[in-house]
Amino acid sequence: MSTPTIQQLPTRDPRRGSRRRALTVPARRSFTLWGVRLPLIAALLGLVLPLSPTAASADGSAQWVPAQQPAQQPAQQPAQQPSQRHASTGSCRAGQVALTFDDGPSPTVTPRVVAMLKRLDVPATFFMVGERVAAFPATARLVEQSGFLVANHSYHHQDLTTLSADAVKETIRNTDRELRSAGVHPTDLVRPPYGAVDAGVLGAIRAMGMRSVIWNVDSRDWTGLSTGSIAANVLGQLHAGGNIVLQHDGVNNSPASVAAVPQIVAEARRRGYCFVGLDEAGRPGFPVARTRLRVEPADWIVKEGQRFRIRIGLDRAVGRTTWIRLRLAGQTASIRKDLVPPAVRVRIPAGRMSAVIAVKVRRDDLVEGPESLTVSLSGGQGLLPDDSTATIVIEDRGR
């Protein structure tokens, strides 16, 4: 197999003016089983999983061009069991579909994907290359802030089976660090480039407390297919249960893949599929975040006529809009008489990591002495409530 042609990256990030060097990418590794080329994980597990070489960038950013390969008929995919505990966008009678996009961020293509997915109300997961995140951090932030999940696709897009266990950990760790430096809260999911894994790679990923995620629906957008062919490829492989779809926002043919998304979404929904992200185990679904309850001021003492603030933070990005119940309970204070009661349900939009609720304390002319109330959280959707309780003390204005 010939080595992919490597093309030069732009030397400057249009969003921040940083310089960077060209990427180098090794030739794709695969294995042949019964005449079909498979990634190593398939050979090890006996599963037929499509393999995506990484192709070239549509916008002149990082550009990887795969060697030409003959088209293959998609093999029957093993059913991926969906995570039933998560809500989805649309009816799920036929199954769940998790769209994933590899090889970004691209400063021109990725924002187009994000805008289209938002318009269609479709969640997705973006597996990002660390070196590209370093070049285009604003684009990486845009993805998360727009409500989508971000995951790890290694730093230099190397075949991880050619690396030592320590080197595998280093490339994943460096990508995670780059994402966090860009202000992103990545999931614990890793997609090895080319889908190439072996026991050593899987062991290194597990040792880091992370999960390896491949795919079971391959759009083959990296081969230069037309928009219609990409859509037909995806729709032809959808099956009952959980579907993880491979597309790219960082290859030369990405514009055609982006244009296929509305066709895929409309037809899949018509058939009864719903769209989801990927949960903590890498299954179709959504992560569940644990909340953190904070009350300001820090001493929890507030005067009549003032406000106190309740901050609800999430320990991870969840890729969808969630909500939690706010509970205010009077001890010596009356919630109705002493406060302007806030909404009971606190909504945290997709892409946000916290919500702040300002609660006004009413002012009266009575001399009452200190009064107290408690603040806590209870169940909602997609969030686990913090089990702590804060006690607020209301003091008379003149004290």
N, C-alpha and C positions, 0 to 999 in steps of 0.2 A: 504494500500500500504506500502511495506517495505521501510525503510530508505536506501538511497544509501550508499554503503561502501566507507569510506573515506580513502585514502591511503596517505602515507607520501610524501611530496615534497622533492626534493634534497635540501640539506642545503646550497649549494653554487652555485652562478651563474658562469658558466664556462667562461663568457666573462669579469666579473669584480671581482669575488671572494666574492660577498656579501652573507650574511647569511639570511635565512628567515625561517619562521615557516610553519607548515602545514595549509592548508586551511580546513575550515569546511563548509559544505554545507547542508542546510536543505532538507528534503524530498520534492519532486516535488508536487506542488498543481495543481489540474485540476478539471474540472467540467464535469458532464455527461449530455448530451442533446441528446435525441432520440437515446440513446445507444452509443453515440460517446463521447470520452473524449476531452474536449475543454479547452483552457485557458480562464480565466475570461473575457478577452476582447471579445471573441467570444460569451460568454453567454450574455454579456451586449448588444452587437451590433447585435446579430443574425447572425454573420459571422462564417463560418467554417474555422478556421485557424489552421494548424498543430502545435503541441507543441513539442519542443525538450527538453528532459531532458539533462543535461550536463553529459557527460560520462568521461572516464578516459584518461589521457595523454599518447600519444604514446612514449614519450621520457623519461619518468620518472620524468617530471616536474609535475606541479599541476595535480592531478589525481582525477577525479570524476567518479564514476561508477553508472549508473542508475539502478534502480530496473528493473527486467525483465518485459516486457509488451508484450502482444500479438500483432502481426502485424495487421495493419488496412489498409484497402483500402483507398488511398487518396481521400478525398472528393473533389467535384468540387470547384475550387477556384474562388472567385470573381475577375473580371478583375481589375488590377491595371493600372490606366491611366498613360502612360509614359509622361515624360517631353519633349515636342516636340522641345524645343528651344536649345537642346544640341546635338552636334554631337556625333556619336557613332563609334565603330569599326566594320565595316561590313555593309551589307545591313540590313535594318530594315523593310522590307515589311511584315514580319509575326509578328513583335513585338520586344520588348527590353527585355534583360535578365541582371539582376544585381546579380552577384555572391557575397555572403557574407559569411564570415568565423568567427565563434564565439570561445570564450574561450581561445584564445591565449593571449600573444605570447608564443610560444614554441621555445626554442633555437635550436631544431633540425628539427621539422616539418615545422614551419613557413618559414624559409629560402627556403625550398624545394618548398613550395607553391608559394612563390614570384618568384623564378627562373622559374618555369613552366609557370606562368601567363605572365611573361615578354617574354618568348620565344614564347608564343602563341599570344602575343599582345592583352591581355584581361585585362580590368580594374576590380577592385574588391574593396570591403569595408571590413575592419577587425574590428570586435567589440571586444575590448580587456578588460580583467579583470584587475582592478587596481593593485591587489596584485601580479599578474604575471608581470605587467609592472615594478613594483618595483624590482622584482627579475631579470628581463631580459630586461633592458632598451635599450641595444644595438640592440636587436632583434626588439623592437618596432620602433626604429629609422630606422632600415633597411627597414621596411615595407613602411614608408612614403618616405624615400629617394629613394626607388625603383619605386615610382610613384603611390602608392595606398593610398586610403582614410582610415583614422583611426577614429573609433567611440567608444562610451562608453558602457560598459557591466557591470557596477557596480564594486565595489571594492572587495567584498568577495563572489560574485556570490550568493547572498541571494535572496529569494523570496521577492520581494519588497512589496507585498500585506500584509506581516506580520509585516511591519515596519510602524512607524509613518511618517507623511509627512516630519517632520524635519529630520528623519533618512534617508528617501529616498533622500532628497536633499544632506545630508552629504555624502552618499556613492557615489553619482554621482559627487559631487564636489571634493571629495578626488581622484576619478579616473581621473578626468580632470586635477587636480593638478599634479598627478603622470605622466600623459602623457606629460604635458608641461615641467615638470622637466627633463624628458627624452629627450627633444628637439623635441617633436612631436607637430604638430598643428592639434588637433582633430577637427572634425566637431561638430555641435551642435545636433547630432543624438544620441539617447539612445535606446538600445535594452534591455528591462527588462529580467533578467534571467528566463528561462522556459517559456517565453512569458506571464508571469502572471502579469496582471495589473487590477486595478479597478479604480473607479472615483478618489480616493485619490491619487493613483500613477500618473495617467494622469495629475491631477491638479498640483501636485508637480513638475512634469517635465515641464509642460507649464509655471509655475511660474518662472522657471529658464531660460526661453527663449529657451528651447530645444524641440525637437520633438521625440516622441516615434515611433519606427519602429519595426514591427513584420516581417512576411514573408508570402508568399502565395504558395511557392513551397518548400516542405520538402524532403530533400534527405534521411532522416532517417539513415544517416551514423552512428549515435550514437547507433544504435541497433546491430552493429556488422555485417552488411551486406557485401557481397562481392563487389568488384569494379564494376562488371557488373550490379549487382542489384541496386547499388547506382546510376549509370548512367541511368539505365532504369527508376528508380523512378523519377529522375529529368526530363528526356525527356518526360515521360508519363504525367507529370503535366503542361508542358508548354502550354500556351494559348495566344490568341491574346491580344495585349496590353502590359502591363508591368508585368514582372515576377521578384519577389524577391526570390532568392534561398537561403535556409539555408544549410550550410555545416559547418564543424568544423576543426580547425587546432590545437585543444587542447584536443582531446579525444583519447582513446586507438586505435580506429579504423580510426584515421585520415589518416594513410598511404594509406588505401584503398580508402578513399574519395579523397585524392590528386591524386591517380592514375586514378580516374574516370574523372578528369577534361578534359583531351584531348578528350575523347569520347564525353563528353557533348558538348564541344565547337565545335568539327567537325560536329556533327550531327545537332546541333542547327543552325549553320551557313548554313549548307546544306538546311535546311528548310526555311531559310530566316530571322532568328533572328540575331540581333546584340547585342553586349555586352557593357554595360555602368556601371557607378558607381551609387551612390545615390545623388540626389540633396539636396538642403537646406531643402526641405519639406519631405525628405525621400522617394521620388519617383525615379523610374529608370531614370537616367540622370546624370548630373554632376553639381556641384556647379559653380557659377559664382563669380569670385574674383574682387574686386576693386583694381586698381593699385595705387601705390604711387610713384610720381616722385621726385627724388633727384638729384642734380647736385653738383659735387665736382670739384674744391675747393668750400668751403662754401661761400666765398665772391663773387663767380661767375666771378672772374677776372683771365685771363690766358694770358701768354706771347706768342708771336710768337715762334714757334718751340716746344712748350710744348703741353700737352694733357689735356683735361678735361674729366671727367667721368660722364656718365649718368647712374644712378641706378634706375631700375624699380622694385619695391617690390610688393608682393601680400599680401592682408590682410587675406587670408585663403588658405589652400591647395585645389586643384581642381581635382586631380586624373587623369590628362591627360596633354598632351602637348598643350600649348596655344601660341598665338602670339598677338602682338599689333603693331600698326603703330607709328613710330617715325617721328615727324615733326620738321625739322629745317628750320627756316625762317630768311633770312637776313634782317636786318634793314639798317645799314650802311655797314655791312660786306657782302661779297659775299660768298655764301655757296660753290660754285665750286672753286673759286680762293683762298679763305682764309682757307679752310678746306680740309682734305681728307674725302670726304663724307662717312658716315657709311651706312650700309644697312638700308633700310626704314622699313622692317619688322623685328621685334625683337621677336625671338622665345624663350619661356621659357619651357624647358623640364619638363615632368611629374616628380614630386618629388623635384623640385627646387622652392624656394620661392622668387627668385629674378633673375635679369639679369643685368650685368654691361657692358656698351658699352664705350670703350675708343675712343675719337675723337681727332685726331691730328690736330693742327693748323699749317698751312704752314708758313715757314719763308721766308721773302723777305727783300730786302735792301731799301725799300721805307720808307720814313718818312710820316706816314699817320695819326697819332693820334689814339685815341681809336675808335674801331669799335664794333658794337654790332649785336647780333643775338638772336633769341628766340628758346627755346626748349619746345615742348609740345607733347602730345600723342593723338591719335585718334583711332577709332574703330578697333577691331580685332576679334579674336575667343575666346570665353570663358572668356573674361576680359572686365571690364568697365574702360574706361580711366580716369585717374586723370584729373580734369578740370583746374589744375593750369598750369602756364607758368613760365619758368625760362628765364632770360635774361643774356646772356653771354657777357662779355666785353673783347675784344682782345686788348692788348696793344703792342706797338712796343717793340722789344727785349731790346732796350737800355734804356727804361724808368725806 
